[in-house]
Each structure stands twice: as C-alpha cells, then as structure tokens.
Amino acid sequence: MEKERNTVLKAIRSTLENTIDIGAVETAEAAQLLLNNYIVHGRRIEKLQSQQKTATIHALMNDWASEPILLQSVDTVKLNDWVSLLSDKNTEFNAKYVQRSSTRIKTVEIKSRKKLTKTAFLELIQDMESYFRVSEDNTLYKEILDKLSALTTDYKTSVIGRLSDRKNLPIFLR
C-alpha cells in the first residue's frame, strides 16, 4: 500500500513536470501552480515517514480540492483520476494504520501477560518436578522437559534474531 502511494505521488509529480516542459501555455501554467503547491508541502513527499506522509498528502489534497484556482488547475491538467486515486490510497492507508495501532497490545497489558505466563510456566515446572519425584518411570518427564527446552531455545533464537540490530540485548538473551 505504501508503494502504491509512492507510485501515484511520483506519477503526479512527473506529469506536472512534463506538462510544464511540453504542454500548451495554459496547461503548463496550471501545472506550474500545482507543482508549486506540491513543493510547498515538500519536495520529496514520498520520502517522508508514513504518518507524516499521510498528513502531508491530506493537506495537499485539501488544498487542491478547496482552493478554486488549484481545483481548476487539476481539471486543466487532467489530473482528476490521479488525485482521486492518491486520495483513496491515502485514506485506505490511514484507516489500516489506525486499525493496526488500535489493536496493538498496550505496554501494561504486555507486562501483565508476561507475569501470568511466567507464573503458569513456573507452576508447570513445579508440577512436573513433583510428578518426577513420585513416579518410577521418568521418561515422560524427560520427554516433556526436552520439548520445553527446545521450545525455549527456539523462542530465544527468534527474539535474538529480531533484536540483532539493537545494541543492548536484554541480559537473559546474551
């Protein structure tokens, strides 16, 4: 979705620049007005961070829809389809971003879940150790312990891989 927004932004900018270079006088002047407004919002909008880009595109589209001279220029240069597509892609991106942000687990919830998981894990270990002490056959215990060890190792490996770019790994992962 981000790539699509960038592609549309580049297409609009290229169209404006090409129209200025080879278009009829009236069309070139309209394209220059739109390009000047585009540049006011940022020379390289496609290089901005996602949320900053979303806000910038929204402001640009608002200018082009609310200022009569810019609205007329969009018609003159025949950018209506591109502008509509960019506006749709921007709205779609923003909706998806808001949805993802609102469904993320909050830090307090993460700490609470970690605590519950740790407690449950420690209780499981205690139960298994108790079973091991009273059982004559401890092969099941060893099998479960091996599986838990493998699972813990896999988890630790994936966390280390995810955090490998960061300088300070948590002590238990070093």
C-alpha positions as CSV (number, residue, x, y, z in Angstrom):
1,M,0.0,0.0,0.0
2,E,2.9,2.3,0.8
3,K,4.5,1.5,-2.5
4,E,1.2,2.3,-4.3
5,R,1.0,5.8,-2.7
6,N,4.6,6.5,-3.7
7,T,4.0,5.4,-7.2
8,V,0.9,7.7,-7.5
9,L,2.9,10.6,-5.9
10,K,5.7,10.2,-8.4
11,A,3.3,9.9,-11.3
12,I,1.6,13.1,-10.4
13,R,4.8,15.0,-10.0
14,S,6.2,13.6,-13.2
15,T,3.0,14.5,-15.0
16,L,3.2,18.1,-13.7
17,E,6.9,18.4,-14.6
18,N,6.4,17.0,-18.1
19,T,3.3,19.2,-18.7
20,I,5.3,22.3,-17.7
21,D,8.0,21.3,-20.2
22,I,5.9,20.3,-23.2
23,G,2.3,21.4,-22.5
24,A,0.3,24.3,-24.0
25,V,0.8,27.6,-22.3
26,E,-2.5,27.5,-20.3
27,T,-1.9,23.8,-19.3
28,A,1.8,24.5,-18.4
29,E,0.8,27.4,-16.2
30,A,-1.8,25.2,-14.4
31,A,0.8,22.5,-13.9
32,Q,3.2,25.0,-12.5
33,L,0.7,26.2,-10.0
34,L,0.0,22.7,-8.8
35,L,3.7,21.8,-8.8
36,N,4.5,25.0,-6.7
37,N,1.8,23.9,-4.2
38,Y,3.2,20.4,-4.2
39,I,6.7,21.7,-3.4
40,V,5.3,23.9,-0.6
41,H,4.2,20.7,1.1
42,G,7.5,19.0,0.5
43,R,9.9,18.4,-2.4
44,R,10.1,14.7,-1.7
45,I,6.8,13.7,-0.1
46,E,7.4,10.1,-1.0
47,K,10.5,10.0,1.3
48,L,8.6,11.1,4.4
49,Q,7.8,8.7,7.2
50,S,4.4,7.0,6.8
51,Q,2.3,9.1,9.2
52,Q,4.0,12.4,8.2
53,K,3.4,11.4,4.5
54,T,-0.3,10.7,5.2
55,A,-0.8,14.1,6.8
56,T,1.1,15.9,4.0
57,I,-0.9,14.2,1.3
58,H,-4.1,15.0,3.1
59,A,-3.1,18.7,3.3
60,L,-2.1,18.7,-0.4
61,M,-5.4,17.1,-1.4
62,N,-7.3,19.5,0.7
63,D,-5.5,22.5,-1.0
64,W,-6.3,21.0,-4.4
65,A,-9.9,20.4,-3.6
66,S,-10.7,23.7,-1.7
67,E,-8.7,26.4,-3.5
68,P,-10.6,27.3,-6.7
69,I,-7.5,28.1,-8.7
70,L,-5.9,24.8,-7.8
71,L,-9.1,22.9,-8.4
72,Q,-9.4,24.4,-11.8
73,S,-5.7,23.6,-12.5
74,V,-6.4,19.9,-11.6
75,D,-9.1,19.9,-14.3
76,T,-6.9,21.7,-16.8
77,V,-4.0,19.3,-16.4
78,K,-6.5,16.4,-16.3
79,L,-5.2,15.0,-13.0
80,N,-8.6,14.2,-11.6
81,D,-8.1,10.4,-11.8
82,W,-4.6,10.6,-10.3
83,V,-5.8,12.9,-7.5
84,S,-8.8,10.7,-6.7
85,L,-6.5,7.6,-6.7
86,L,-4.0,9.3,-4.4
87,S,-6.7,10.4,-2.0
88,D,-8.2,6.9,-1.9
89,K,-4.9,5.3,-1.3
90,N,-4.1,7.8,1.4
91,T,-7.4,7.3,3.2
92,E,-7.0,3.5,2.9
93,F,-3.5,3.6,4.3
94,N,-4.6,5.8,7.2
95,A,-7.6,3.5,8.1
96,K,-5.3,0.5,8.1
97,Y,-2.7,2.3,10.2
98,V,-5.4,3.4,12.8
99,Q,-6.8,-0.1,12.9
100,R,-3.3,-1.7,13.5
101,S,-2.5,0.9,16.1
102,S,-5.7,0.4,18.0
103,T,-5.4,-3.4,18.0
104,R,-1.8,-3.4,19.4
105,I,-1.5,-4.7,22.9
106,K,-0.7,-1.9,25.3
107,T,2.5,-2.0,27.4
108,V,0.6,-2.5,30.7
109,E,-1.2,-5.5,29.1
110,I,2.1,-6.9,27.9
111,K,3.6,-6.8,31.3
112,S,0.5,-8.4,32.9
113,R,0.5,-11.2,30.3
114,K,4.3,-11.8,30.8
115,K,3.7,-12.1,34.5
116,L,0.8,-14.5,34.0
117,T,2.8,-16.6,31.5
118,K,5.8,-16.7,33.9
119,T,3.6,-17.8,36.8
120,A,1.9,-20.5,34.7
121,F,5.3,-21.7,33.4
122,L,6.7,-21.9,37.0
123,E,3.7,-23.8,38.2
124,L,4.0,-26.3,35.3
125,I,7.7,-26.8,36.2
126,Q,6.7,-27.5,39.8
127,D,4.0,-29.9,38.8
128,M,6.4,-31.8,36.5
129,E,9.1,-31.9,39.2
130,S,6.5,-33.2,41.7
131,Y,5.5,-35.9,39.2
132,F,9.1,-36.8,38.6
133,R,9.8,-37.3,42.3
134,V,6.9,-39.7,42.9
135,S,7.0,-41.5,39.5
136,E,9.0,-44.6,39.0
137,D,9.2,-44.1,35.2
138,N,10.5,-40.6,34.4
139,T,10.8,-41.0,30.6
140,L,7.7,-38.8,30.1
141,Y,9.2,-36.1,32.3
142,K,12.4,-36.1,30.3
143,E,10.5,-36.0,27.0
144,I,8.4,-33.0,28.2
145,L,11.5,-31.3,29.6
146,D,13.3,-31.8,26.3
147,K,10.4,-30.4,24.3
148,L,10.2,-27.3,26.6
149,S,13.9,-26.8,26.4
150,A,13.7,-26.9,22.6
151,L,10.7,-24.5,22.6
152,T,12.6,-22.1,24.9
153,T,15.7,-22.3,22.7
154,D,13.6,-21.6,19.5
155,Y,11.9,-18.6,21.2
156,K,15.2,-17.2,22.4
157,T,16.7,-17.6,18.9
158,S,13.8,-15.8,17.3
159,V,14.0,-12.9,19.8
160,I,17.7,-12.6,19.3
161,G,17.2,-12.5,15.6
162,R,14.6,-9.8,15.9
163,L,16.7,-7.7,18.2
164,S,20.0,-8.3,16.5
165,D,20.0,-4.7,15.1
166,R,19.7,-3.3,18.6
167,K,22.8,-2.5,20.6
168,N,21.6,-3.6,24.1
169,L,20.1,-7.0,24.2
170,P,18.4,-7.9,27.5
171,I,20.8,-9.7,29.8
172,F,19.0,-13.0,29.7
173,L,19.5,-13.1,25.9
174,R,23.2,-12.6,25.8
